[in-house]
Amino acid sequence: MLKTLFKKGQTAVEAVWNSKYYLPFLLLTEFVAVFCDAAFECMCFYVFLCVVFMIFSDDLLSIMPTVMFTLLTAVSYYKDFSVLTQYMWYAIVPFALALLFNLIYYRRRMVIGKLTYPYIAVSAALIIGGVGVISADDYFEPIGLYYTLGLGLGQLVLYLISRSRLENERGYDRVERVARILYTGGLLFVVVVLGFYIQNIDKFIEKGGVLFFKQRNFVTSVFLMVIPMICILVRRSNLYLIGTVLMYIAMIMTGSRSGLLFGSFLLLVCLAYIYIKNKKYRRFYNWLFGVSIVVITVLAITFLPQLYAARIENAAGGGGEGTAGVHKDKTRLEFIKLGIENFLSHPIFGIGIANMKDVGIFKAYVPGSLMFYHNAVIQVISSMGLVGVLAYGWMLFSRLKMLWIGRKRKRIAVFALSYIGIGLMSMTNPGIFCPFPEAGLLTLMFAIVEKEEEKYKMEEEK
């Protein structure tokens, strides 16, 4: 009887996972999370779905939507992530047990991919970073261990699991499924930004410009990773362009200047890519893009200066609402100087990624996070020294080599755009140094890129 019930559970989960209504349903729950102030309840629901899917499905990609939605919904606690720590074990324990069951019951041959050794090197650099400098309290602080292990060993384990499970071919297009999941994640943040402005509509009307949205850079980092997915999905329907436009508008309304700059650049590249590759709709795109350019130009000239007046003033060193932005602008240059000083003082192993000795200069510090230098290069040299430079340099070289080899493959080129997007954002914000979702999504993307290259190679050899 139990075996029969288990089989029925597997059939039901498979049907849900492959249903075209599954992702829209998850997006609908996010409306509940935002407009009914039920973020915590929805996160619990997502964790429950994760556990169920891991028990009844051997396809670990099936938990990607709910894991991502859990992490993205956590943005509601951006002002103080430590609020969630008292509940995290209620999620971690069942998730870990279900994952262990999945790995044993649906076990697969381990695949040592091209990025295995670079991930080992990065893990080692993070673990030994700050040796002889960082205090034991900082090193073994739970949040410090989360970043140290999450950016290193956590990504290594995720990569190995992903590569091993990708060996099984599925009845769906894996790249397109991932693109749809990421696209839905972008729409989730559209809902979050929309909810924020609806709840603060009086302030928005009174100010006439973008409001201080504390989690703007985290949200923008995700947008920059998911916007390129339109290049894949537009082949199914041009209606996907609507969602991408909504993401771009939401990114502008967050008030992130990095998002405005890098997002505009990335969107233009994506649109150019679509125009060049989709010759079938060239006439339609000529009309659509022509009208859009005129409308966007008029709107930008008319409203953008007003919308970003306060943000421009902050950049110039002025005051105004959201003065944390002023401190951030002033301290970013201090971060660069400080990071170089830390590197020169401790050139071999750096001061450790969990080292909090300099956190006092960052006025906009978020409890439950690390001391970020808001620049990936500075973060590496300051936190891990030359050891980190070698490890992350190896990883960067390996990833770029992989993308270069597959540059003529349309779908691999799209993942390259996502990598460029988060890479640009990481020059002015934490970006790739957030273990999940950013670093985790990159790990999954490159595992898929590697598998796609292997498939192409096998097809060419036949």
Secondary structure, 3 states (H helix, E strand, C coil): CHHHHHHHHHHHHHHHHCCCCHHHHHHHHHHHHHHCCCHHHHHHHHHHHHHHHHHHCCCHHHHHHHHHHHHHHHHHHCCCHHHHHHCHHHHHHHHHHHHHHHHHHCCCCCCCCCCHHHHHHHHHHHHHCCCCCCCHHHHCCHHHHHHHHHHCHHHHHHHHHHHHHCCCCCCCCHHHHHHHHHHHHHHHHHHHHHHHHHHCHHHHHHHCCCCCCCCHHHHHHHHHHHHHHHHHHCCCCCCHHHHHHHHHHHHHHCCCHHHHHHHHHHHHHHHHHHHHHCHHHHHHHHHHHHHHHHHHHHHHHHHHHHHCHHHHHHHCCCCCCCCHHHHHHHHHHHHHHHHHHHHHHCCCCCCCCCCCCCHHHCCCCCCCCCCCCCCHHHHHHHHHHHHHHHHHHHHHHHHHHHHHHCCCCHHHHHHHHHHHHHHHHCCCCCHHHCHHHHHHHHHHHHHHHHHHHHHHHHHHHC
